[in-house]
Amino acid sequence: MSASSIFMEAAKKAVFGCLVFSAVALVHSAFLTPDLWLLGFFGAAITLVIAEPESRFTQPRALLGGVLISFCCGLLAAHFMPGEPAAIVTACSAAILLMTLLRVQNPPAGAAAAIAASGTYDWTALLAPTATGMIMIVLAHQAWKHLNHARL
């Protein structure tokens, strides 16, 4: 593979990632919550989806299930241990355990647990922006896979 084809492939991935993250950011900041920037796991999930679209970590079940389970773990930890640094450790540990048992491991989901455990969010954040953002990313993942298979 030549240097120019490697560069073009990387540029395509960067442009697609920028478009996806821009869409997620626009929808959430305009319609759902202006607090999108605390949800850093969206960027990590988009990067993983584009870099490794066939990975088991980027399948819809892992993307949605892993993040939603992890966010719930964080919310529960924040509820039972408000303001405690141990809430973040507990949330991440519980998220890893549950994702492993349910076979929905997703590396960016660890950040979802930590962010939710910070105590900044309530249960409504599970739906918006968390679930809606991940659904947008799953749809983008399917589009990316389709675009890559169409050109083969």
Backbone torsions as a table, in degrees:
resi	resn	phi	psi	omega
1	MET	NA	129.1	-176.7
2	SER	-77.6	163.6	-179.9
3	ALA	-62.4	-36.9	-179.2
4	SER	-70.2	-35.6	178.2
5	SER	-72.3	-33.6	175.2
6	ILE	-64.5	-43.8	179.0
7	PHE	-62.8	-43.1	-179.6
8	MET	-63.8	-40.5	178.3
9	GLU	-63.6	-44.4	178.5
10	ALA	-64.2	-39.4	179.4
11	ALA	-65.4	-40.6	176.6
12	LYS	-60.4	-44.6	179.5
13	LYS	-63.1	-41.8	-179.3
14	ALA	-65.3	-42.6	179.8
15	VAL	-65.8	-45.3	179.2
16	PHE	-62.1	-44.4	178.2
17	GLY	-61.0	-41.1	177.9
18	CYS	-63.2	-42.7	179.2
19	LEU	-64.6	-43.5	-179.6
20	VAL	-64.9	-49.5	-178.5
21	PHE	-64.9	-36.0	177.0
22	SER	-62.8	-41.6	178.9
23	ALA	-64.1	-45.7	178.7
24	VAL	-61.7	-45.3	-179.1
25	ALA	-64.4	-42.8	-178.9
26	LEU	-64.1	-48.7	-179.2
27	VAL	-60.1	-45.8	-176.2
28	HIS	-73.1	-40.5	-179.0
29	SER	-73.2	-31.7	-177.9
30	ALA	-84.5	-36.1	-171.0
31	PHE	-115.9	-25.9	-171.0
32	LEU	-114.5	-60.8	-178.2
33	THR	-154.4	136.2	177.3
34	PRO	-78.3	-1.5	-173.5
35	ASP	-91.8	29.9	-175.0
36	LEU	-62.2	-32.1	-170.1
37	TRP	-68.5	-16.1	175.0
38	LEU	-78.0	-11.5	-177.3
39	LEU	-97.0	65.3	-175.7
40	GLY	-65.1	-17.2	-178.8
41	PHE	-68.0	-18.3	175.1
42	PHE	-61.7	-47.9	179.8
43	GLY	-61.1	-41.4	178.8
44	ALA	-65.8	-40.7	179.2
45	ALA	-65.5	-41.2	179.1
46	ILE	-63.3	-43.4	179.1
47	THR	-60.8	-44.5	180.0
48	LEU	-64.6	-42.0	-179.8
49	VAL	-62.1	-40.9	-178.0
50	ILE	-78.0	-39.6	-177.2
51	ALA	-73.2	-38.5	-176.2
52	GLU	-134.5	67.3	-174.1
53	PRO	-63.3	-20.2	-179.1
54	GLU	-97.2	-1.6	-178.6
55	SER	-64.9	150.1	177.0
56	ARG	-66.2	-22.9	178.5
57	PHE	-73.1	-16.5	-176.7
58	THR	-109.0	10.2	177.2
59	GLN	-75.7	150.0	-175.2
60	PRO	-50.5	-41.7	179.8
61	ARG	-60.0	-43.4	-179.7
62	ALA	-72.5	-40.4	-179.7
63	LEU	-62.0	-53.4	-178.3
64	LEU	-73.5	-51.5	-176.0
65	GLY	-62.4	-45.9	-178.7
66	GLY	-61.5	-46.1	-178.1
67	VAL	-70.4	-42.8	-178.3
68	LEU	-66.3	-42.0	176.7
69	ILE	-62.4	-44.4	-178.5
70	SER	-65.3	-41.5	179.3
71	PHE	-64.1	-40.2	176.4
72	CYS	-61.5	-42.6	177.7
73	CYS	-59.3	-41.9	179.0
74	GLY	-65.0	-43.3	179.3
75	LEU	-63.5	-42.1	178.1
76	LEU	-64.3	-43.1	179.3
77	ALA	-63.4	-41.2	178.5
78	ALA	-65.4	-34.6	179.8
79	HIS	-68.6	-44.8	-175.7
80	PHE	-87.0	-17.8	179.3
81	MET	-134.7	58.3	-174.8
82	PRO	-59.7	131.8	176.7
83	GLY	74.0	3.8	-178.0
84	GLU	-93.4	130.5	174.4
85	PRO	-58.7	-28.9	179.5
86	ALA	-64.6	-19.6	178.5
87	ALA	-61.9	-39.1	-179.1
88	ILE	-67.9	-44.7	179.2
89	VAL	-62.5	-45.6	179.7
90	THR	-62.4	-44.5	-179.5
91	ALA	-62.0	-46.4	-179.4
92	CYS	-65.7	-40.7	178.8
93	SER	-64.5	-45.5	179.0
94	ALA	-64.1	-38.4	179.6
95	ALA	-63.8	-43.8	178.7
96	ILE	-61.4	-44.8	179.6
97	LEU	-59.7	-52.1	-177.2
98	LEU	-67.1	-41.1	178.5
99	MET	-62.6	-37.7	179.2
100	THR	-68.1	-46.8	179.5
101	LEU	-62.0	-37.7	-178.0
102	LEU	-91.6	-1.0	178.3
103	ARG	58.4	45.9	177.1
104	VAL	-128.3	39.8	-179.1
105	GLN	-61.6	135.0	178.5
106	ASN	-148.9	109.6	-175.3
107	PRO	-53.3	-42.7	178.6
108	PRO	-63.8	-17.4	-179.1
109	ALA	-65.7	-25.2	175.9
110	GLY	-59.3	-37.2	176.7
111	ALA	-67.5	-34.3	178.4
112	ALA	-62.1	-41.2	178.4
113	ALA	-64.0	-45.3	-179.0
114	ALA	-64.7	-42.4	-178.9
115	ILE	-66.0	-44.1	179.4
116	ALA	-65.7	-34.3	-179.5
117	ALA	-71.1	-13.7	179.9
118	SER	-66.0	-17.2	178.4
119	GLY	89.1	5.0	-178.4
120	THR	-77.1	-25.7	-172.0
121	TYR	-111.5	160.5	172.5
122	ASP	-119.2	-173.8	-173.6
123	TRP	-66.1	-22.8	178.0
124	THR	-66.0	-26.4	179.5
125	ALA	-68.0	-16.7	177.0
126	LEU	-64.9	-38.6	178.2
127	LEU	-79.9	-54.9	180.0
128	ALA	-134.4	117.7	21.2
129	PRO	-100.1	-8.2	-169.4
130	THR	-63.2	-61.6	-176.7
131	ALA	-64.9	-43.4	-178.7
132	THR	-64.0	-39.7	177.9
133	GLY	-64.7	-42.0	-179.8
134	MET	-69.7	-33.7	175.8
135	ILE	-63.9	-41.4	176.5
136	MET	-61.3	-39.9	179.9
137	ILE	-69.0	-38.4	176.5
138	VAL	-62.4	-43.6	177.9
139	LEU	-62.7	-41.5	177.3
140	ALA	-64.5	-38.0	177.8
141	HIS	-60.3	-45.3	179.7
142	GLN	-64.5	-40.2	177.4
143	ALA	-63.6	-43.3	-179.9
144	TRP	-62.3	-44.3	177.9
145	LYS	-62.7	-41.6	179.5
146	HIS	-64.1	-44.4	179.1
147	LEU	-62.6	-40.3	180.0
148	ASN	-70.8	-36.1	178.1
149	HIS	-74.6	-31.1	-179.2
150	ALA	-65.9	-30.0	-176.8
151	ARG	-90.3	-6.2	179.5
152	LEU	-76.1	NA	NA
